[in-house]
Amino acid sequence: MALPVAAQKRVTLKSPDGNILFSLTLTKEKPIYQVSYKGKQLIQNSGLGLSFKDSGNFAADLKMLKPIYKTGNEQYDLVVGKAKHVNSNYHEVTVPLVENAPAKRTINIVVRAFNDGLAFRYEFPQQKNWTAYTLTDESSEFNVAGNLQLRILQFDNYTSAHEGLYDKLPLNELKEKKLVDLPALFEFPGKVYMAITEANLRDYAGMYLGKNNSGLISKLSPLPGQQEIKVKAIIPHHTPWRVMMISDRVGALIESNILTSLSEPSKIKDVSWIKPGKTSFHWWNGDVLPDTSFVPGVNFETNKYYIDFCARNHIEYHSVIGYGGFAWYSNNWPGYGEEGTYADVTRPVGSLDMQRICDYAKQKGVGIHVWVHWHALYPQLDSAFTQFEKWGIKGMMVDFLNRDDQLMVKIQEEILQKAAQHHLFIQFHGAYKPTGLSRTYPNEFTREGSYNYENNKWRITGLTPEHDLDIAFTRLLAGPTDYHLGGFRAVLPNDFKTHFIRPMMIGTRCHMLAMYVVMESYLHMVADYPQAYEGQPGFDFIKNVPTVWDETKVLNAEPGQYLTIARRHDNDWYVGTINNSQPRNLKIPLSFLPAGTYKAEVYKDDNETVKNPNHFSKEISVTNNKDVLIAPMAIGGGQVMHLVKQ
């Protein structure tokens, strides 16, 4: 059926390289958009619109004003990231839409096209007759073309730690009432990949996807205590960016900096105090200590043991957590995550002298990093951060947030903002995915939001190497993830047993070493206990591997199968490869290296690894960018190398 003349107004936008094409057409019912990549349609006719309480929908009977085009070339540096310097080229169009109804409300659709993806958002410009809004629904449709394959994390409701096992299924098998968490990976026939997520999530509700006939539609987390209202805002305002990362090389999605490019520059002027690194985390190993001459517990001596370990091995931070399930600060809670009626994070329990711990750690060149439940922290945010800075604490894990409604999103930004004023870094746990905010607040070092190795403490079957790959090809696309790295007790899958203390790992030790390169986090854990590491093969690599990078390249990538990532820090390159449960030999081309010779320290599975997954071979050789190395990998195996310019 032919559209009316007024409905045929069409706006198009191409990526700088011309491969991505966005088009927007205004029909009588709603704005409709399409997205194609190299001539292949990825998103077919998909509607845009918003619903407001008491002021109706904004979708039908609109008028399009003259589109405003612009070309952007932004160059910026990241304090923490997968790259130090980012060169962001994009094409942008702003499409003003005005309703024909008497209110004449105006909303702009703003679209940016990069070479590695596309993003759009709704902007609410300042206007006379509309000063605030209450949003009940955002109807952003994503009608993906064809019955493609999904790699997704699904939930039944909006309250979660954003942790779970990923499902691999065709779109037509997705259930109607399920919420699809972001990022979600879509694989089109012919090896074209698209991931949907969001960027610059601030003062708005977190987004999920839900089934909508044969396609998908945005679902927003409601404000607490009800289901209707999703967002309340004062105009001018804008939504987060709805991001589609796109490439025919899935590794390009991992390399992409599109989320930070869509976020605002740092709000922290002096960043000299921000020092990423690695941290102990003795809760994971079960608070293990050797035979002692002191009583283990929430006390100086227990923490001194781990501080001394960190100092000996150049691990930047030690985590003060508690002991045996009870926190370091005064409270009447039954356990770490079970709330009581009283908590005061400015008062350590009687057995703990926090000032003494911080002073001792400083003397040893180690920073103190504390764990706090957000419900204990938030009611006394200002006094807590003042006291933390006075003690000399450098940062904290804020845990059990478990929501992404607008209120929680604002709470997390407030925590970051106020923490920065007191020179404190933040590690969010039980939290939603990153959205590029580590550019705006580079004191955000990492987020959990992943079903990680903590689950080996209680999960009967343990986490598989396939799950590690699922995380890398989905959750990792959004940014850093805290994965409880460093378990040094690898076992064969059939030998795995649940241990809350001294947890076991499925996957070889080389797989674990490689995870420090593959998984992005600016505060990687060294989560096992000192005696598990010292004198053990491979610990030398953990001690030396950085947590922030100047450059990232994906060399091999096949979802569910294997992944090789090369990351540069100064002039050194670190190359990590992880494998699934099928043994293989994988070629690793070194053509990414600049000219010259490099000393290569290579940690790799060998014949003995098949029987003893903690075993590996370490080889030292000289190599260059013309070489192709072979990575022999056992079941759940891996390889990691450190390349030093000669």
C-alpha positions in Angstrom: 0.0 0.0 0.0 1.4 3.4 -0.9 2.0 5.8 1.9 0.4 9.3 1.9 2.7 12.0 0.6 3.2 13.4 4.1 4.3 10.0 5.3 7.0 9.6 2.7 9.5 12.1 4.2 12.6 10.0 4.7 15.8 10.8 6.5 18.9 8.7 6.0 22.3 8.6 7.7 25.4 6.6 6.8 28.4 5.6 8.9 31.7 7.3 7.9 32.8 4.2 6.0 29.3 3.9 4.3 28.7 0.3 5.6 25.9 1.1 8.0 22.8 2.8 6.7 20.0 4.2 8.9 16.7 5.4 7.5 13.8 7.1 9.3 10.3 7.5 7.8 7.5 9.4 9.4 4.1 7.6 9.0 0.8 8.8 10.3 1.0 6.2 13.1 4.6 6.6 14.3 8.2 7.2 13.2 9.6 4.0 11.5 13.3 3.2 11.2 15.5 0.6 9.4 19.1 -0.4 9.7 21.3 -2.2 7.1 24.9 -3.3 7.0 26.8 -3.7 3.7 23.4 -3.8 2.0 22.0 -6.5 4.3 19.0 -5.5 6.3 19.4 -6.0 10.1 16.5 -4.0 11.5 13.4 -3.8 9.4 10.4 -1.4 9.9 10.6 -0.6 13.6 8.6 2.0 15.4 9.7 4.7 17.8 7.5 6.3 20.4 6.9 7.3 24.1 3.9 7.1 26.4 3.3 9.6 29.2 1.0 9.5 32.2 -1.7 12.1 31.9 -0.4 13.5 28.6 -0.8 10.6 26.2 1.5 9.0 23.6 4.0 10.7 21.4 4.0 8.6 18.2 1.1 9.3 16.0 0.1 12.5 14.1 3.6 14.1 14.2 5.3 16.6 11.9 8.9 16.4 11.0 10.9 19.6 10.9 14.1 20.0 8.9 16.8 17.5 9.9 20.1 18.8 11.2 23.2 16.9 10.1 26.6 17.1 11.6 30.0 15.3 11.3 31.9 14.6 14.5 35.5 13.7 15.1 36.2 13.5 18.8 39.6 12.5 20.1 39.8 11.7 23.8 41.9 9.9 26.4 40.5 7.4 28.9 41.9 7.2 32.4 40.7 3.6 32.7 39.8 1.5 29.7 40.6 -1.0 27.0 42.3 1.8 25.0 44.2 4.9 26.2 43.5 7.2 23.2 40.2 7.0 21.3 39.6 8.5 17.9 35.8 8.7 17.5 34.5 9.5 14.0 30.7 9.7 13.5 27.9 11.1 11.4 24.9 12.5 13.2 21.4 13.7 12.4 18.9 15.4 14.7 15.3 14.9 13.6 12.9 17.3 15.3 9.3 15.9 15.7 6.4 18.1 16.7 2.9 16.8 17.4 0.0 18.3 15.5 -2.1 18.3 18.7 -2.7 21.6 20.4 0.1 21.0 23.0 2.7 21.0 20.1 5.2 19.0 22.2 8.6 18.6 20.6 10.9 15.6 20.8 14.1 15.2 18.8 15.3 11.8 17.6 19.1 12.0 17.5 21.0 9.3 15.6 24.8 8.7 15.5 26.4 6.3 13.0 30.0 5.1 13.7 31.9 2.5 11.7 31.3 -0.1 14.4 27.7 0.7 15.3 24.7 3.0 15.5 22.9 4.7 18.3 19.8 6.8 18.8 18.1 8.6 21.7 15.1 10.8 22.4 15.9 14.4 23.4 13.4 16.7 25.1 14.4 20.3 24.3 13.3 23.2 26.5 9.9 24.4 25.5 7.2 26.7 26.8 4.3 24.4 27.3 6.1 21.3 28.6 8.4 21.5 31.6 8.3 17.9 33.0 7.2 14.4 32.1 6.2 11.2 33.7 7.0 8.3 31.4 5.0 5.0 31.5 6.6 3.3 28.4 9.3 3.7 25.8 8.3 1.8 22.7 11.6 1.5 20.9 11.2 -1.5 18.6 14.0 -3.7 17.3 12.4 -5.8 14.6 15.5 -7.8 13.6 15.4 -9.3 10.2 15.0 -13.1 9.9 15.0 -15.9 12.5 18.5 -15.2 13.7 20.4 -16.8 16.6 20.4 -15.0 20.0 22.9 -15.3 22.8 21.1 -13.8 25.7 20.6 -13.6 29.5 16.9 -13.8 30.5 15.0 -12.8 33.6 11.4 -13.0 34.9 11.4 -9.7 36.6 13.3 -6.4 37.0 15.0 -7.2 40.4 18.2 -9.1 40.0 22.0 -9.1 40.3 22.1 -9.4 36.5 23.7 -12.8 36.8 22.9 -16.1 35.2 23.7 -18.6 32.5 23.3 -17.5 28.8 20.8 -19.1 26.4 21.6 -19.8 22.8 18.3 -20.0 20.8 16.6 -18.7 17.6 14.4 -15.7 17.9 11.2 -17.6 17.4 11.8 -19.6 20.6 12.0 -16.5 22.8 9.2 -16.6 25.3 6.7 -13.6 25.4 7.1 -12.6 29.1 10.9 -13.0 29.4 13.1 -9.9 29.9 16.3 -10.0 27.9 19.2 -8.3 29.7 21.7 -6.2 27.9 24.0 -6.6 26.1 22.4 -9.2 23.9 24.2 -10.7 20.9 22.5 -11.5 17.6 24.1 -13.6 14.9 22.7 -13.2 11.4 23.2 -15.7 8.6 26.5 -15.0 6.8 28.4 -14.1 10.0 27.1 -10.6 10.6 26.9 -9.7 14.3 24.9 -7.1 16.2 24.8 -6.5 19.9 22.1 -4.3 21.5 22.8 -2.4 24.6 22.6 1.2 26.0 25.1 4.0 26.7 25.2 6.9 29.1 22.5 5.6 31.4 21.9 8.5 33.8 18.7 9.8 35.4 16.7 7.2 33.5 15.5 3.6 33.9 17.6 0.6 32.7 16.5 -1.0 29.5 15.7 -4.6 28.7 14.3 -6.2 25.5 11.0 -8.2 25.3 9.3 -10.2 22.6 7.0 -8.0 20.5 5.1 -10.2 17.9 8.0 -11.4 15.7 10.4 -8.7 16.9 11.7 -7.0 20.1 10.8 -3.9 22.0 12.3 -1.9 24.8 11.2 -2.6 28.4 12.1 -0.2 31.2 12.6 -1.0 34.8 9.8 0.6 36.8 10.3 2.9 39.8 10.1 1.0 43.1 6.8 0.1 44.7 4.7 0.1 41.5 4.7 -1.0 37.8 3.3 1.8 35.8 5.8 4.7 36.0 9.3 4.2 34.6 10.8 7.7 34.6 10.1 11.2 36.1 12.1 14.0 34.7 12.4 17.8 34.3 12.8 19.1 30.8 15.3 19.6 29.1 16.2 15.9 29.4 17.2 13.0 27.2 17.2 9.2 27.3 20.3 7.0 27.2 21.6 6.0 23.8 20.0 2.8 22.3 23.1 1.2 20.8 23.5 -1.4 18.1 27.1 -2.6 17.8 27.5 -4.0 14.2 30.2 -5.8 12.3 30.9 -8.9 10.2 33.9 -9.5 12.5 32.6 -10.3 16.0 35.9 -9.3 17.5 35.2 -5.7 16.4 32.4 -5.6 18.9 34.8 -6.4 21.7 37.3 -3.9 20.5 34.7 -1.1 20.2 34.8 2.0 22.3 31.3 3.1 21.1 29.9 3.2 24.7 32.5 5.6 26.1 32.3 7.7 22.9 28.6 8.1 23.6 29.3 9.1 27.2 30.3 12.5 28.6 33.9 13.5 29.3 35.3 13.1 32.8 33.6 15.2 35.5 36.7 14.6 37.6 39.2 17.3 36.9 42.2 16.0 38.8 42.5 12.3 38.0 46.1 11.9 39.4 44.8 10.0 42.4 43.0 7.4 40.3 45.3 4.3 40.3 43.8 1.1 39.0 45.3 -2.2 39.9 44.7 -5.7 41.4 43.2 -6.5 44.8 43.1 -9.4 47.3 39.6 -10.7 48.1 39.8 -13.4 50.8 36.0 -13.9 51.0 36.3 -15.9 47.8 38.8 -18.4 49.1 36.8 -18.8 52.4 39.0 -16.4 54.6 41.8 -18.9 54.5 44.8 -18.4 56.9 47.8 -20.6 57.8 48.3 -22.0 61.2 48.5 -18.8 63.3 49.6 -17.5 66.6 46.6 -15.2 66.6 42.8 -15.6 66.6 41.5 -15.3 63.0 38.7 -12.8 62.6 37.8 -9.2 62.0 41.1 -7.9 63.4 44.4 -6.3 62.5 46.4 -9.6 62.4 44.1 -11.3 59.9 44.3 -8.3 57.6 48.1 -7.9 58.1 48.6 -11.4 56.8 47.0 -10.4 53.5 48.5 -7.0 53.4 52.0 -8.5 53.7 51.1 -10.9 50.9 50.1 -8.0 48.7 53.2 -6.0 49.6 55.5 -8.9 48.8 53.9 -9.4 45.4 53.2 -5.9 44.2 49.4 -6.3 44.4 48.1 -2.8 44.7 45.1 -3.3 47.1 43.9 -5.4 50.0 40.2 -5.8 50.6 38.9 -5.4 54.2 35.7 -7.4 54.1 35.0 -9.0 57.4 35.3 -12.6 58.4 33.0 -15.7 58.5 30.1 -13.9 56.9 30.1 -10.8 59.1 31.1 -7.4 58.0 33.9 -5.2 59.4 31.6 -2.4 60.4 29.1 -2.2 63.3 25.7 -3.7 62.6 23.1 -6.2 63.8 22.7 -8.0 60.5 22.6 -11.8 60.3 25.2 -11.9 57.5 26.8 -9.9 54.6 23.6 -9.7 52.5 20.9 -10.2 55.1 19.8 -6.8 56.4 19.1 -6.0 60.1 17.9 -2.8 61.7 21.2 -1.1 62.4 24.5 -0.5 60.6 27.2 2.2 60.9 30.0 2.1 58.4 31.9 4.9 60.2 32.4 2.6 63.3 34.4 -0.6 62.8 33.5 -3.6 65.0 35.3 -3.5 68.4 38.0 -6.0 67.3 39.1 -3.9 64.3 41.3 -0.8 64.3 40.8 0.6 60.8 43.2 3.4 61.3 45.9 1.0 62.2 45.2 -1.2 59.2 45.3 1.8 56.8 48.5 3.1 58.4 50.2 -0.3 58.2 49.1 -0.8 54.6 50.4 2.6 53.6 53.7 1.8 55.1 53.8 -1.3 53.0 52.8 0.4 49.8 49.4 -1.2 49.7 46.0 0.6 49.4 43.0 -0.4 51.5 39.8 -1.3 49.7 36.7 -2.1 51.8 33.5 -4.0 51.2 30.1 -2.4 52.1 26.5 -3.3 51.6 24.8 -0.3 49.8 22.0 -0.2 52.4 24.5 0.3 55.1 26.5 2.9 53.1 23.9 5.1 51.4 22.0 6.5 54.5 25.3 8.0 55.7 27.1 8.6 52.4 28.7 12.0 53.3 29.9 11.1 56.7 31.1 7.7 55.6 33.2 9.0 52.7 34.6 11.7 55.0 35.6 9.1 57.5 37.0 6.7 54.8 39.2 9.5 53.4 40.4 10.4 56.9 41.4 6.8 57.6 43.2 6.6 54.3 40.9 4.1 52.5 41.3 4.2 48.7 38.1 2.7 47.5 35.3 0.2 48.1 33.1 -2.5 46.7 29.4 -1.4 47.0 27.3 -4.6 47.0 23.8 -6.0 46.7 22.3 -3.1 44.6 20.2 -5.6 42.6 18.1 -2.9 40.7 18.3 -0.6 37.7 15.3 1.6 38.0 15.7 5.4 37.7 16.2 5.9 41.4 18.9 3.3 41.6 20.6 4.7 38.6 20.7 8.1 40.3 21.9 6.6 43.5 24.9 4.9 41.8 25.9 8.2 40.1 25.6 10.0 43.4 27.9 7.4 45.0 30.5 7.9 42.2 30.3 11.7 42.3 30.7 11.9 46.1 33.3 9.2 46.2 35.4 11.2 43.7 35.2 14.2 46.0 37.0 12.1 48.7 39.4 10.4 46.3 37.7 7.0 46.5 37.2 4.5 43.7 34.1 2.3 43.3 33.6 -1.3 42.4 29.8 -2.0 42.0 28.6 -5.6 42.8 25.1 -7.0 42.4 24.8 -4.3 39.7 23.6 -3.7 36.2 26.0 -3.6 33.2 28.4 -0.7 32.4 27.1 2.0 30.0 30.3 3.9 29.4 30.2 5.8 32.7 33.9 4.9 33.5 34.7 7.8 31.0 32.5 10.3 32.9 33.5 9.0 36.4 36.8 7.2 35.9 36.8 6.3 39.6 34.3 3.5 38.5 36.9 0.7 38.2 34.6 -2.3 37.5 31.1 -3.8 37.8 30.0 -7.3 38.5 26.8 -8.0 36.7 28.1 -11.4 35.6 27.6 -15.0 36.8 31.2 -15.4 37.8 33.6 -17.7 39.7 32.1 -17.0 43.1 29.5 -19.5 42.0 32.1 -22.3 42.2 31.7 -21.9 45.9 28.2 -23.4 45.8 27.2 -24.4 42.3 27.2 -28.2 42.1 28.6 -28.4 38.5 30.8 -25.4 38.6 31.2 -22.8 35.8 32.2 -24.2 32.5 34.7 -22.7 30.0 31.8 -22.2 27.7 30.2 -19.9 30.2 33.5 -17.8 30.3 33.2 -17.5 26.5 29.5 -16.5 26.8 30.4 -13.7 29.2 33.2 -12.5 26.9 30.9 -12.3 23.8 28.0 -10.7 25.6 28.5 -9.0 29.0 32.1 -8.0 28.1 30.8 -5.9 25.2 29.4 -3.4 27.7 32.7 -3.0 29.6 34.6 -4.1 32.7 33.3 -7.1 34.6 34.5 -8.3 38.0 34.9 -12.0 37.6 36.6 -13.2 40.9 39.7 -14.3 39.1 42.7 -16.2 40.4 41.5 -19.6 41.5 44.6 -21.9 41.5 42.9 -25.3 41.9 42.0 -26.5 38.5 40.4 -29.9 38.2 39.0 -32.0 35.4 35.2 -31.5 34.9 34.3 -34.9 36.4 36.5 -34.2 39.5 34.8 -30.9 40.3 33.2 -30.7 43.8 31.6 -27.8 45.5 33.9 -26.2 48.1 32.9 -23.0 49.8 36.5 -22.8 51.2 39.3 -23.3 48.7 36.9 -23.5 45.7 37.8 -25.6 42.7 38.0 -24.4 39.1 37.0 -26.0 35.8 39.5 -25.1 33.1 43.3 -25.2 33.1 45.6 -22.9 34.9 46.6 -21.4 31.5 42.9 -20.7 31.0 42.8 -18.8 34.3 46.0 -16.8 33.5 44.6 -15.9 30.1 41.4 -14.6 31.8 43.4 -11.7 33.2 43.9 -10.5 29.7 40.6 -11.6 28.1 38.3 -10.2 30.8 38.4 -6.4 31.1 38.4 -5.0 34.6 40.5 -2.2 36.1 40.5 -3.9 39.5 41.1 -7.6 38.9 40.9 -9.8 41.9 43.7 -12.0 43.1 41.1 -13.9 45.0 42.8 -17.1 46.3 44.9 -17.2 49.5 48.6 -16.5 49.7 49.8 -20.1 50.1 47.8 -21.0 47.0 50.0 -18.6 45.0 53.4 -18.2 46.4 55.8 -20.7 44.8 53.2 -21.8 42.3 53.8 -21.8 38.5 52.0 -18.9 36.8 51.8 -16.6 39.8 54.6 -14.5 38.2 52.3 -13.7 35.4 49.4 -12.6 37.7 51.8 -10.3 39.6 52.9 -8.5 36.5 49.8 -8.3 34.3 48.3 -4.8 34.1 44.6 -4.0 34.4 44.4 -1.0 32.1 45.4 -0.9 28.5 46.6 1.4 25.7 45.2 -0.7 22.9 43.1 -3.8 22.3 42.9 -6.1 19.3 40.9 -9.3 18.9 42.9 -11.9 16.9 40.7 -15.0 17.0 37.0 -15.1 17.9 34.3 -17.6 17.5 31.3 -17.4 19.9 31.1 -20.5 22.1 34.4 -21.8 20.8 37.5 -19.7 21.5 38.7 -16.2 21.8 42.2 -14.5 21.5 42.7 -10.9 22.7 45.9 -8.9 22.5 46.2 -5.9 24.7 49.0 -3.3 24.9 50.3 -1.6 28.0 53.1 0.9 27.2 55.3 -1.1 24.7 54.4 -4.5 26.1 51.8 -6.7 24.6 49.8 -9.4 26.5 47.9 -12.0 24.5 45.3 -14.2 26.1 43.4 -17.1 24.6 40.6 -19.1 26.2 39.1 -22.3 24.8 35.9 -24.2 25.3 35.7 -27.9 26.2 37.0 -29.2 22.8 40.8 -29.6 22.6 42.3 -27.7 19.6 45.4 -26.1 18.2 44.8 -22.5 17.4 47.0 -20.3 15.2 47.8 -16.9 16.7 49.2 -14.4 14.0 51.5 -11.8 15.4 51.0 -9.4 12.5 49.5 -6.8 14.9 52.9 -6.2 16.4 54.9 -3.2 15.3 58.2 -3.9 13.5 61.1 -5.3 15.5 61.9 -8.2 17.7 60.1 -9.2 20.9 60.9 -11.5 23.7 58.0 -13.9 24.1 57.2 -15.5 27.4 54.5 -18.1 26.6 52.5 -20.1 29.1 50.7 -22.9 27.4 48.9 -26.2 27.9 50.9 -29.3 27.1 50.5 -33.1 27.1 50.6 -33.4 30.9 47.8 -30.8 31.2 45.3 -33.4 29.9 45.7 -35.3 33.2 46.7 -32.4 35.4 45.0 -29.1 34.4 47.3 -27.1 36.8 50.3 -28.1 34.7 51.6 -26.0 31.8 54.8 -25.3 30.0 56.5 -22.0 29.9 58.7 -21.1 26.9 60.8 -18.1 26.2 61.7 -17.2 22.6 62.3 -14.3 20.3 59.6 -13.5 17.7 58.4 -10.8 15.4 55.3 -9.7 13.5 55.8 -12.2 10.7 55.4 -15.2 13.0 52.3 -17.3 13.6 52.4 -19.1 16.9 50.4 -22.2 17.7 48.4 -22.4 20.8 47.8 -26.1 21.8 44.8 -26.0 24.2 43.4 -28.8 26.3 39.8 -29.2 27.4 38.9 -25.8 29.0 42.4 -24.7 28.1 44.2 -21.5 27.3 47.4 -19.8 26.5 48.8 -16.5 27.5 51.9 -14.6 26.5 53.9 -11.5 27.4 55.7 -9.9 24.5 58.4 -7.4 25.4 60.0 -5.2 22.7 63.8 -5.9 22.4 
